[in-house]
Amino acid sequence: MADNYLEKRYTEVFGSAGKARSGGLRRPALDNLLSRCGQCSGFSKDYAVHPLQVEAIAAACRSCLSCPEGNLSAAVLPGEAAVAICSPMREDEGLAIRAGMALQTMALKAAELGLGNRLEYGFDRAARQKEFGLDTPPLAIMFFGKAAGI
């Protein structure tokens, strides 16, 4: 082309050295997030999870739960780096699948933030509801922290 558009655009994208420029916010690939979002054996006591990190995880979970049924909700637990998936209904197959999707979303968001997770389930729902002052009984609780040894 007469105006050398392609050469100018190449220089904008790759710089004069011909290498791709790095800059801006880099997000990890899904495969990397999946490899990091597994269960943690323990959390480092040297790192305190910031409340904004927990709220970002809960917000990602809430966006996953925005469905017409509205049977599930996400609640940040007071005094804990944790989010509970809550439902007033008895667990059924559909509810369990939607809860699982929400839990996976939280695990991926935690991995994106550099945090590990530990999932708690199979507990006395009424006792946990009372302990944390929740409006509805929790189905599962996911705790967050920096993985020990990292």
C-alpha positions in Angstrom: 0.0 0.0 0.0 1.1 3.5 -0.7 0.8 4.7 2.9 2.7 1.7 4.4 -0.3 0.9 6.7 0.8 -2.7 7.3 4.3 -1.8 8.2 3.1 0.9 10.6 0.6 -1.4 12.2 3.2 -4.1 12.5 5.5 -1.7 14.4 2.6 -0.6 16.6 1.8 -4.2 17.6 5.3 -5.8 17.7 7.6 -2.8 18.1 10.6 -2.1 16.0 12.4 -5.2 17.2 9.7 -7.5 15.8 8.8 -8.9 19.2 5.3 -8.8 20.8 5.1 -6.0 23.4 4.1 -7.0 26.9 2.1 -4.6 28.9 -1.2 -4.1 30.5 -2.9 -6.6 32.7 -2.1 -10.2 32.0 -4.7 -12.8 32.8 -3.8 -16.4 33.3 -5.1 -18.9 30.9 -7.9 -21.2 31.9 -5.6 -24.3 31.9 -3.4 -22.5 34.4 -6.3 -21.5 36.6 -7.7 -25.0 36.5 -4.3 -26.5 37.6 -4.1 -24.0 40.5 -7.7 -24.1 41.8 -7.6 -27.6 43.3 -8.1 -28.3 47.0 -5.4 -27.0 49.3 -4.1 -29.0 52.2 -3.6 -26.0 54.3 -3.3 -22.2 54.3 -0.3 -20.1 55.2 -0.9 -18.2 58.5 1.4 -15.4 57.2 -1.2 -14.1 54.7 -4.5 -12.5 55.6 -7.1 -12.6 52.8 -8.3 -9.1 52.2 -12.1 -8.6 52.4 -12.1 -7.1 48.9 -10.7 -10.4 47.6 -13.5 -12.3 49.3 -16.1 -9.9 47.9 -14.7 -10.3 44.4 -15.0 -14.0 44.7 -18.6 -13.7 46.0 -19.4 -11.3 43.2 -18.2 -13.8 40.6 -20.3 -16.5 42.3 -23.4 -14.2 42.4 -23.1 -13.5 38.7 -23.0 -17.3 38.1 -26.1 -17.7 40.3 -28.2 -15.1 38.6 -30.8 -17.4 37.3 -34.6 -17.2 37.3 -35.2 -19.8 39.9 -33.3 -17.9 42.6 -33.0 -20.9 44.8 -29.3 -20.3 45.5 -27.5 -17.4 47.1 -23.9 -16.6 48.1 -23.1 -15.1 51.5 -19.7 -13.9 52.7 -19.2 -15.3 56.2 -18.5 -12.8 58.9 -15.0 -13.0 60.3 -14.0 -15.6 57.8 -12.3 -15.6 54.4 -15.2 -17.8 53.2 -18.3 -17.7 51.0 -21.3 -20.0 51.6 -23.6 -21.3 48.9 -27.1 -21.1 50.6 -30.5 -22.5 49.7 -33.8 -22.8 51.6 -34.6 -25.9 49.6 -33.6 -29.5 50.1 -30.8 -30.5 47.9 -31.8 -32.1 44.6 -29.9 -32.9 41.4 -30.5 -29.6 39.7 -29.7 -27.6 42.8 -26.5 -29.6 43.3 -25.4 -29.0 39.7 -26.0 -25.2 40.0 -24.2 -25.2 43.3 -21.3 -27.1 41.8 -21.0 -24.5 39.0 -21.0 -21.7 41.5 -18.3 -23.4 43.6 -16.2 -24.0 40.5 -16.6 -20.3 39.6 -15.4 -19.3 43.0 -12.4 -21.6 42.8 -11.4 -20.2 39.5 -11.8 -16.6 40.7 -9.7 -17.4 43.8 -7.0 -19.0 41.6 -7.0 -15.8 39.5 -6.5 -13.8 42.6 -3.6 -16.1 43.7 -5.6 -17.8 46.4 -6.3 -21.4 47.2 -9.5 -22.9 48.5 -10.9 -25.5 50.8 -14.4 -26.8 50.4 -16.5 -27.8 53.3 -19.7 -29.8 52.8 -21.7 -32.6 54.5 -22.2 -30.6 57.7 -25.2 -29.9 59.9 -26.9 -27.2 57.8 -29.0 -25.7 60.6 -26.0 -25.5 63.0 -23.9 -23.7 60.4 -26.7 -21.4 59.6 -27.0 -20.4 63.3 -23.2 -20.2 63.8 -22.8 -17.7 61.0 -26.1 -15.9 61.3 -27.2 -16.8 57.8 -30.7 -16.2 56.5 -30.9 -19.5 54.7 -29.0 -22.8 55.4 -25.7 -23.3 53.6 -25.2 -26.2 51.2 -21.4 -25.8 51.0 -18.8 -23.4 52.3 -15.6 -22.5 50.5 -12.7 -21.1 52.5 -9.9 -19.1 50.9 -6.2 -18.4 51.7 -2.7 -18.6 50.4 -1.7 -22.2 50.0 0.9 -23.3 52.6 4.4 -23.6 51.3 4.0 -21.1 48.5 
